[in-house]
Amino acid sequence: MGNTASVPQDPSRKLEVIDAGFSRTGTLSFAMALEKLLDGPVMHGGTQVFNREDAYCKQISQIYAHRRAGDRARMLKSLQACIAGFVGCADVPMLHFIPELLELYPDVKVVLVTRDPERWWRSYSLFGDNSSDWSLRLTQAILLPLPGARWFPATARGYLEDPIRTHGRPASSKEFIEVHNQWVRDLVPKDRLLEMDLADGWEPLCQFLGKPIPDEPFPRANDKDARDRFMRRVLIQAGMAWVGIFSAAAVAGFGAWGFWKGP
């Protein structure tokens, strides 16, 4: 966890806890806390998308693609494949599939991590889903040579679309966080839902899950830093890959020209 993606080793383990707090409510910190309490891998979407292998990143993008195409059966199959072996999940993409996860895992518990709307918006407006379609297409072209990263623009398109689909509005103002929170409250049975702020620490979460309180501070992490490091790294890698591609094409073109001209 953190800058390293958790990878399940036991696919028979079932999803136990969903963090339903919207992005920028401390999802990475919460995911790290869940890994400690549940002694198993937790899917934090940003960490997975930025660090996993090509096939898995493609699978994540396909969940959104199947939904967009109206193919519910294939969407659920891709969703199950992506979450298999994880004991918890936080942030997108699973945040956009809470109704489906409740259907697939009827015993799962849900934690709604809340945050002051003003503070949330100050953070999210600098970090959130503000990409335009043309910028996603440009990013897709730039990242095309890179395994894993090349699927990020397709997944990001799903990030943009789903708040409108689920909440009827984009995540474009401080009021959105309360719209999302109410959606979760209406969706999840009260006996399976905990609302908390990360400032509350271990106690309410441990009581809800029936776990002992760890003898250590509650985790604190910043997924914005992780994302920024990822973007810097992949842009450098993409630049090097395209230089290699154009260099190879130039060499091949020069060779073909020489062959055509003859001795």
C-alpha positions in Angstrom: 0.0 0.0 0.0 1.1 3.6 -0.4 3.2 3.8 -3.5 3.0 0.0 -3.9 -0.2 -1.7 -5.1 -1.5 -4.5 -3.0 -1.9 -7.7 -5.0 -4.1 -10.5 -3.7 -2.5 -13.9 -3.2 -5.6 -15.8 -2.1 -8.5 -15.3 -4.7 -10.9 -17.1 -2.3 -10.9 -14.2 0.1 -14.1 -12.2 -0.1 -14.8 -8.4 0.1 -15.5 -7.5 3.7 -15.5 -3.6 3.8 -16.2 -0.9 1.3 -14.9 2.7 1.9 -17.8 4.7 0.4 -16.2 8.1 1.1 -15.7 10.1 -2.1 -12.2 10.8 -3.4 -10.1 13.2 -1.3 -11.7 12.1 2.0 -8.5 10.2 3.1 -9.1 7.1 1.0 -5.4 6.0 1.0 -5.1 6.5 4.7 -8.3 4.5 5.2 -7.1 1.7 2.9 -3.9 1.4 4.9 -5.9 1.2 8.1 -8.1 -1.5 6.6 -5.1 -3.6 5.5 -3.9 -3.5 9.1 -7.3 -4.5 10.7 -8.3 -7.1 8.1 -4.9 -8.6 7.5 -5.4 -8.7 3.8 -5.0 -6.7 0.6 -7.2 -3.6 0.0 -7.8 -2.2 -3.4 -7.1 1.5 -3.4 -8.1 2.5 -7.0 -5.4 5.2 -7.6 -2.6 3.0 -6.3 -3.8 0.1 -8.5 -4.3 2.1 -11.7 -0.9 3.8 -11.3 1.1 0.7 -10.4 -0.4 -2.5 -11.6 0.4 -4.6 -14.7 -1.1 -4.0 -18.1 -3.8 -6.7 -18.0 -5.2 -5.6 -14.7 -5.3 -1.9 -15.7 -7.1 -2.9 -18.9 -9.6 -4.9 -16.8 -10.4 -1.8 -14.7 -11.1 0.3 -17.8 -13.3 -2.5 -19.1 -15.7 -2.2 -16.2 -16.6 1.3 -17.3 -16.6 0.3 -21.0 -19.1 -2.6 -20.4 -21.4 -0.3 -18.4 -21.2 2.3 -21.1 -22.2 -0.3 -23.7 -25.1 -1.5 -21.5 -23.6 -5.0 -21.1 -24.4 -5.6 -17.4 -23.3 -9.3 -17.4 -19.9 -8.5 -18.7 -19.6 -5.5 -16.4 -20.3 -7.6 -13.3 -17.8 -10.3 -14.6 -15.1 -7.6 -15.0 -16.0 -6.1 -11.6 -15.6 -9.5 -9.9 -12.3 -10.2 -11.6 -10.9 -6.8 -10.5 -12.0 -7.2 -6.8 -11.2 -10.9 -6.5 -9.1 -11.6 -3.4 -9.3 -8.1 -2.0 -10.8 -7.8 1.5 -11.5 -4.1 1.2 -11.7 -1.3 -1.4 -11.5 2.5 -1.4 -11.8 5.3 -3.9 -12.6 4.9 -7.6 -13.3 2.7 -9.5 -15.1 0.7 -6.8 -16.6 3.9 -5.5 -18.7 4.0 -8.6 -20.0 0.4 -8.3 -21.3 0.3 -4.7 -24.8 -1.0 -5.7 -23.2 -3.8 -7.7 -20.8 -4.6 -4.9 -23.6 -4.8 -2.4 -25.4 -7.2 -4.8 -22.3 -9.4 -5.3 -21.3 -9.4 -1.6 -24.4 -9.2 0.5 -22.5 -9.4 3.8 -20.1 -6.6 3.1 -19.9 -3.7 5.5 -19.7 0.0 4.3 -17.8 2.9 5.9 -18.7 6.4 4.8 -15.7 8.6 5.6 -17.0 12.2 5.7 -15.1 15.5 5.5 -16.0 19.1 5.9 -17.4 20.2 2.5 -15.2 23.4 2.4 -12.0 21.5 3.1 -13.0 18.7 0.8 -13.6 21.1 -2.1 -10.3 22.9 -1.6 -8.5 19.6 -1.9 -10.7 18.0 -4.6 -10.8 21.1 -6.9 -7.0 20.9 -7.3 -7.0 17.2 -7.7 -10.3 16.0 -9.0 -11.9 15.0 -12.3 -11.5 18.2 -14.3 -10.1 16.7 -17.5 -11.8 17.5 -20.8 -12.4 14.9 -23.5 -9.8 16.4 -25.8 -7.2 16.3 -23.0 -8.0 12.7 -22.3 -7.5 11.9 -26.0 -4.2 13.7 -26.0 -3.1 11.9 -22.8 -4.2 8.6 -24.4 -2.0 9.2 -27.4 1.0 10.2 -25.2 0.7 7.1 -23.0 0.0 4.7 -25.8 3.4 3.0 -25.8 3.4 2.3 -22.0 1.9 -0.9 -20.6 -0.5 -0.2 -17.7 -0.5 3.6 -17.9 -2.0 3.4 -21.4 -5.3 2.4 -20.0 -5.5 5.3 -17.5 -7.3 7.8 -19.9 -10.1 5.3 -20.6 -10.5 4.7 -16.9 -10.4 8.5 -16.2 -13.3 8.9 -18.7 -15.3 6.6 -16.5 -14.4 8.8 -13.5 -15.9 11.8 -15.3 -19.1 10.0 -16.4 -20.1 8.2 -13.3 -21.0 11.0 -10.9 -23.5 12.2 -13.5 -24.9 8.8 -13.9 -25.2 8.0 -10.2 -25.8 11.5 -8.7 -27.2 13.4 -11.7 -24.5 16.0 -11.5 -20.7 16.3 -11.9 -18.4 16.6 -9.0 -18.0 20.3 -9.6 -18.8 22.1 -6.4 -18.5 21.8 -2.6 -22.2 20.7 -2.4 -21.4 17.5 -4.3 -19.9 15.8 -1.3 -23.2 16.0 0.6 -25.1 14.7 -2.4 -22.8 11.7 -2.5 -23.0 11.1 1.2 -26.8 11.1 1.1 -26.7 8.7 -1.8 -24.7 6.3 0.3 -27.0 6.6 3.3 -30.0 5.9 1.1 -28.3 2.9 -0.5 -26.8 1.0 2.4 -28.8 -0.7 5.2 -28.2 1.2 8.4 -27.0 -1.9 10.3 -24.2 -2.3 7.8 -23.1 1.4 7.6 -20.7 3.4 9.7 -20.1 7.1 9.3 -16.9 8.5 10.5 -14.2 11.2 10.1 -10.6 10.1 9.9 -10.0 12.4 12.9 -12.0 9.9 15.0 -9.1 7.5 14.8 -9.2 3.7 15.3 -12.0 3.4 17.9 -15.3 3.7 15.9 -13.9 1.6 13.0 -12.6 -1.1 15.3 -15.8 -1.3 17.2 -17.8 -1.5 13.9 -15.6 -4.3 12.6 -15.1 -6.1 15.9 -11.4 -5.7 15.8 -8.9 -4.8 18.6 -7.5 -1.2 18.5 -3.9 -1.3 17.1 -1.2 0.1 19.3 -0.1 2.6 16.7 -1.3 5.9 15.2 -4.0 5.8 12.6 -2.3 5.9 9.1 -1.8 9.2 7.3 -1.0 9.3 3.6 -1.4 11.7 0.7 -2.5 10.1 -2.6 -2.0 13.4 -4.4 1.7 13.0 -3.9 1.6 9.5 -5.2 -0.4 10.5 -8.3 2.0 13.4 -9.0 5.0 11.1 -8.8 3.3 8.7 -11.1 2.5 11.3 -13.7 6.0 12.7 -13.7 7.4 9.1 -14.1 5.1 8.0 -16.9 5.5 11.3 -18.9 9.3 10.8 -18.8 8.9 7.1 -19.8 6.4 8.0 -22.6 8.8 10.7 -23.9 11.6 8.1 -24.0 9.4 5.5 -25.7 8.3 7.9 -28.4 11.9 9.0 -29.0 12.8 5.3 -29.5 9.8 4.7 -31.8 10.6 7.7 -34.0 14.3 6.9 -34.0 13.6 3.3 -35.1 11.2 4.6 -37.8 13.8 7.0 -39.0 16.5 4.3 -39.2 14.1 2.0 -41.0 13.0 4.8 -43.4 16.6 5.7 -44.2 17.5 2.0 -44.8 14.5 1.6 -47.1 15.4 4.8 -49.0 19.0 3.5 -49.5 17.8 0.2 -50.7 15.4 1.9 -53.2 18.1 4.1 -54.5 20.4 1.1 -54.9 24.3 1.2 -55.2 
